[in-house]
Amino acid sequence: MVARNPALPDNLAESIAAIFDQVQLSLANHRKNCVALYKLHQQAAAVTQTGSNGAVVRLVGERKFGDAFIGMVNRVLVVKKGSATADRVIRFIGSYVKFVNEKVSAEKEKAPKDPTSSISARLEDDADDTIASRFVMRLEDTYNLLKDGLMDRTGDKEVFIRAHAVTAISKLAGSEGPDEVDPGEKTILEVLVDVLSYDTAPEVRRAALISIPLLPSTVDAVLSRTRDTDALTRKLVYSNVLQSKLEHPRQLTIAQRELVIKDGLGDREPSVRVAAGKLVTSWFDVVLTEPSETEDFTWNGDDGGIMKGLLRFLTLFDVVGPGEAAAVDAVLSVFVTRPNIPDAFVFPESYWKELNPESAVLARVFLEHCLSEKNETRLEAASLPVVTAFAFLLQDSYNALLNVLQDAENVAFLNAGEPEDEEEEVEKREEERAKKEVILGELLRMSLKLDFMDEIGRRKVFTIVKDMVAHPELPPGLINPCLDVLKEILPTERELIRVVVEIIVDLREDDQDINDIETGLLGDPDMTQTTITKDKSSRRVKPREDMSLDERLEADVTDMRCLLLCIGMLERVDGSFEDNSTLEGILTDLIIPSVKRKELIMREKGLISLGLCCLIAQNLALGSFQLFLGQVQNAPEELKIRVLQVIFDLLIMYDEEFFSRSDDIAQKITGYLVQTLESEDSALIQTVLCVGLSKLMLAGIIKDPKVLTTLVLTFISPNTFTNQELRQCLSYFFPVYCYSSPNNQTRMQSIFISAFDLFMRIRENLDDDQEMITPLQFGLLLVDWTNPQKSAEMLKTELQSQASHVEVAADILGVLYDSERSDEVLKVLCQLLGHLYLAPGLDDRSIHKLNLLLSHHEEQSPFSDDSVRKIFDRFYTKFAQMFEREIQHIDPGKYLDEEFLELYNFIGVDPPEESSGREETPSVSSTLRSQSLVPSDVENSIEVPSSADESDEGTSSPTPGPQAQRTSNAKMTTKHRRKAPASPSVNEQSEGEMSELVTPVASVVTPKRKGVKRIQTPGSATQTSPLIRKKTRVNNARKTRSKKAPVTDDESEGDATPTKAT
């Protein structure tokens, strides 16, 4: 009897749908529904259909079940993230897949093992390869489909989708062959590197960082995340990637290891520094446990091998080159992480006889670490040498250095006229010299920490170090450490100057006997006289023109060494120039002649020496300042940087002499620095200028808003896009400057509109390959910098002053009355209104002023764009609701002072009748504006670059505000219409006088608000009333290029601008 085929349930789809309907309500019923769904799955799988040939079996029931199941899944996939019911369904799907796999695995374990039951066995035993080929082809198609889909999802707009796609595609990174990638198509590793480097979401970057394999092709991208903007991502580099995926630190190059130490231990976040410290300690553990192939040290300490392990650890870094700082930080990190390690240090006598760069650095770091912790007991237990014994160590180390230098001279002398040695031999001798120099430098730094109460040891060290400085063969890199030791030993600065001047004079004398030039070694250490011979200069006391070529070269070498000694000495002197008369001879005979030299290196050192002298000599600084300014004009980049640094040092040192005594001199200096910044193309020089100007403004020395405008525009200029050092400086400066003082915020508020107008002008003239931030982003920067909530004084006193944002709102509302501005600009300005801080508690005067500007805008200058009108109405409604009670109780007749009369005139309405209780005292916001430090001539007339196609008609675009004059064609009601005066013409200016600026400074004619305390123009004896000040029309920045430019500051100071009577 033939068995009947089970029938497919009629309500299969409804049953599956009912299960999915239950699982979205609660997580508690998921297990029960997994069992129910599995029973339906088994029933459907049992329904099959035999083909016509009787050999092929079709899984009809399982296909029906699969279609119904996929239909339920598709309904969930379209639901956005955040729906709790959809999340429960997704969790049920995952639970069911896991449940099915567990059931299948359990059934396989119970069933008898049949080698022919597996697919692989069938493929091997099947004579026909059709099944095998189809199976492999299907797998390949599935792989390609999966790969392409995941590659596309790495660019999805949803962050969590990109993160999951990156995690999934990283599993396929190792299975991709080179022949599988089409030309021009990126590999999986390249996609992961791009996501790791350029994805804007930190979650996606972290997913790529954790999933990407650590290979030579990806290690640079992984290490670049040590400077990621997200702190958690930076931490994962050390705690997850390098800690778990890096087997040995030598898998990285020396430069990469130093980068890890520098970025990790120098990070601003404590959690990142802790993770980096643990990574460094794990490196030390790896090096400590590995066997040493070659043991270079014969000494044995009682430290259990820790000191030798640290020496091997230091070989991971280039202590001879620029990696010394990273090596020191790494050792200190080990000391901090393992505080008991320094307790095991013991320095036997043989340790000092076998010094190498690593052991010298280790000894110095140990000494400084113990002194910083004030652990005298640990120092005594380490058996460090006393001062006298240390003097002999200095002597032996210096003799070894001189031996290396003498050997190099002998080889050069013997090989004169013959082919040069092989490059390897030259590099070997140079490396040996660098090692000896590092050892001696570390010993000199250790000498600074010694106890010089021992008079015999102090004198011995002084004698040795003094003769080292006087020796002409001493490497330049050791001059400053020697001078530090001399300053520590000598009692006063006068003694230090006297000793160094004597050495300089001896080097320049030509009447001294030259003795022991060939040896130059230290003799008997018990000798009390000078034990280091020094080579006297062979320079003759005769004019330079009479010298031979060899004599000139030798004289230049001697003068360069003397200048280095002079610079090092002056950097360590704080006393006045007049108190040290011995410096006058050095200034006359060495420094000034070097400044006059044509050779760049000599002139640079001479100018640096002269600048250091000026820092301790006020009269010399005032007399030499013009010299430094003249050197900036045509000097090369390196020299210009040095001279600008000297100039800023003098301006900060003598700020009263340069900025407080004469306004004319202050304006000239400020204008010169701004002009230099605008015309300079070098990124390094731009950075020096911005750093200097930032310091002067932050100290309150410069208060000119022109400088502030220039810095703001330089910060966002496309020309400084690649100058990261400059932008980092300014990104730190602006918040500190604005938040440190309400006056600084008021100054930033005063340039709000002018800076915005110039930003739009720059944006319109962008090249095709240049990019800038959007106008809204720029406006939000200015709004944030003028936010009174972030002011340090407001936070300290808990005052709720809103003065700066009230004035910003008034300025923006005044601009909205300009009908010639584009809808794009008006929309941005309306959007900025919603980001201003206007809270309850605002004074009635400010509320009335803003209400006047808001309430009359629709009838006087309505918007042509509905989207702009909606944004404006939203702000107006919010303002009216917030201050509804205050607006109802305000008596307009009380506010008829000069400021409000001009405001009524500006918006084109008649002022109300004066009431008996008229208010005379201005509000806090008006008082802040009246106490502004901005000169009226600077605020009202700033120079704007003009175009070559300007016509003779029209005026320039002024800074808009409530004080700007309404145009004759503005829409006014008949009741409140006032006749607007004709706009006066400005003096014509030749196009040749206008220069194109790199970052132009706002230069617009801004009528002064009435009611604001008038400020006397610098250099004038009278004050100008706002009633007779010239009124100009607010023009569109796009149209100002076809109009005449305003007169410049220089012209306006000399000749008064003609105005028409109102």
PyMOL commands that set and color helices and strands:
alter all, ss='L'
color gray80, all
select helices_A, chain A and resi 12-23+30-45+60-77+84-110+119-125+130-153+159-170+173-175+178-180+188-198+202-211+219-227+231-245+249-251+254-265+270-289+306-314+324-337+341-344+349-353+357-372+376-381+387-414+423-447+455-470+476-489+493-508+544-546+549-570+582-595+600-615+618-634+637-653+655-660+663-679+683-698+705-716+718-720+724-739+742-750+752-764+775-785+788-790+792-797+803-815+823-833+844-855+857-860+866-882+884-889+892-894+898-907+924-930+936-940+991-993+1026-1028+1040-1042+1049-1054
alter helices_A, ss='H'
color red, helices_A
select strands_A, chain A and resi 49-50+57-58
alter strands_A, ss='S'
color yellow, strands_A
deselect
rebuild
show_as cartoon
